[in-house]
Amino acid sequence: MENKMMMPASYNVLSNEEMTYTEGGATVGQALAAWFWPGYATQIGIGKCREEVAKDRNNWLSNAWNNMLAECKGNVTNGFYYAGIIVNNAVFTIGSLGLYAVAALGNIYF
């Protein structure tokens, strides 16, 4: 008896570089949601940060940045996805700080 693995005729072996295009990554819908739905971008950003903190509490920020850059390399959709997350969270943070500053000035001068 022979131990032989039979594969379909159309079977192709993929290298690690080629697997980048077949595994994971953001869909076009997720990328658009990251840009146009601020709540989605905030939720994903917080989730990614929590994952990195759980892995390594001391270097989570640099690890998160390096992982994000690695996922974006050669994948336009992932680049668009992460750019949307960063922009939405930055705009939300800056806008919140601006509202707090205006509210604080209103309490002081009025």
PEBELLIN-V387290 format. One line per field, one symbol per residue. psi: psi as a letter, one per 30 degrees, with the letter a starting at -180 (. if undefined). Layout:
psi->???
This chain:
psi->kkjkkkllegkkkkleeffeffkalkleeeeeeeefjeeeeeeeeeeeeeeeeeejfeheeeeeeeeeeeffjgjeeeeeeeeeeeeeeeeeeeeeeeeeeeeeeeeef.
